[in-house]
Amino acid sequence: MSKRRLGLIIYFTFLLLPLYWMFVMSLQTTESILGGFSLWPRDITLANYTKIFTDQSWYSGYINSIIYVSMNTVISLLAALPAAYAFSRYSFIGDKHMFFWLLTNRMAPPAVFLLPFFQLYSTFGLIDTHIAVAIAHCLFNVPLAVWILEGFMSGIPREIDETAYLDGYSFPRFFLTVFIPLIRAGIGVTAFFCFMFSWVELLLARTLTTTSAKPIAAIMTRTQSAAGLDWGLLAAAGILTIVPGALVVYFVRNYMTKGFALGRV
Amino acid sequence: MTLKLDQVSKKVGGAQHLYPLDLELKPGLNVLIGPTLAGKTSLMRLMAGLDKPSSGRILMDGREVTDMPIQKRSVAMVYQQFINYPSFTVYDNLASPLRLAGLAKAEIERRVREMAALLHLEPYLERLPGELSGGQQQRTAMARALIKDASLLLFDEPLVNLDYKLREELRAEMREIFQRRQAVVVYATTEPLEALLLGGASTVLDAGRVLQHGPTLEVYHRPATVRAGQIFSDPPMNTVLGKVEDGMAWLGEQIGLPLAGHLTDLAPGRYRFGVRANHLFIAPGSAEDVAINAVTQLAEVNGSETFIHITHHDGTYWVVQEEGVHSLGLGKEIQIYVHPRHLFVYDEADRLVAAPRSERRLAATPPEPETRHGAH
């Protein structure tokens, strides 16, 4: 066996072991998890999953997360598409600085914005709504989306725009019927990243919600009780959290390579 | 339909891309010839309305269009790069301007088929541009430009990115296609040969200025300035400072030619003489030929001909274009021959004072499009 293959096996073992372990735990009751050590699940049970899918307080967490993540992805794309087009096609005073400034928004830790956000959202009565979280997540998703889309758009020759105008296309029609199809790979990649960052973000999502828009990650903390942690339930919730992300990755995997090749992802 | 530019200039940042210029283009073919960075593309973009001129007005049929949005102008453009809509099939590419014009489906279908037949695109109508060769992609771009019957058609060096064979083929076809049009066709190129093959009118552009404008053959036979002569010859016209003195024309200090033919009336004084490379020969052609002793510097074989670069011992540098493949040793002493009837003469103010008469007589018959030496 070559060294290279050995290295890969070690790498994947480290990478997948925690996931495997979580999966094993999700199929067991807390008693059997704590009862003894085993590499594979004994007394397999789907009780943990059943609880999540039947208990409203559990599955609503997933629904809330999916709602605000989808809203955020749509808002981010709608805001970023025109912005990225402007950055890629026009030169205006301070364009490069502004482009970089957008990126620096990602460098600030979300905690910095927590207090002002909480105050503002309270004032406008937006606390505990899906839109509040969706808008808050735009803080780091819009700059990212602009950054990725600009790379894809700059790969399309400007002459195509000009030809379209000469052919008689109006800007909106050109943008929707000619330009968007050309950068659909970029849109796919961008949507994936917006989805991913919004899906895993906990701090803002938890602070801006109380009950009716509470994300799944916040609900998972409820497994801790006076009687200790419900390990099996927590693991099952964790596995279900990975599933949507994995699905999205599966659908945009071909576009991702292109994004990586452009150096923007 | 005529296109008129009135004192149009273009400045980008601190750089003057085009100096104020006046130009009137009539329906038919108009060649814009000039070296790279001459401002050909800048000028075409102004004509198309893609850029706004820094000053001046653009008139179409006497109507000012300077600030008119491009969608409203009747313009089509073909770029040097092959620009098509990558996500549309060839059929949809051709149909797109017609659909925007709101034509009926049957009419669109008919015109697309007709245009596809004209540019030999019929077998590829259902393909995407990315699945075509470079030549076919450029044909698609041309078809899309031609299909909407625009009154201004702009071609910005459309053949530059094609290989030699395809270029010859498309060039011959374009001549025919252009002849049937009522539109003002503007065709930018760096190659004098292409201009001569296409005919029509020519505008010589250099460093943002129009040097000359007129019928292509007229410009070829009587380039108004030394620079225009150089641009309208490939390889560039040989020029040498000299004088007319004691009934002789002196090219440099030592090469003396009798004042005969079109040179007869030259007043004594200082001049610049020009000879095209294809009018210099390595063997004497007639008794009046004057020999120039020179040393070979370089011999480039270019297909069926050879470019011989030589220096005279007074320091003047010449390029001879000779038919056939000649292998000449470098640094060899040779004699080249020039006939006085081939001389272009410019005065000190860079004005053409005498042009070869034989050329003007030949001007009545257009050059053969098939040979590389359209106009000897």
Interface residues (C-beta under 8 A of the other chain):
Chain A: P157 E159 I160 E162 T163 A164 Y165 L166 D167 G168 Y169 S170 V178 P181 L182
Chain B: A48 L50 I70 Q71 V75 A76 M77 Y79 Q81 I83 Y85 P86 S87 F88 S96 P97 L100 A101 A141 R144 K148
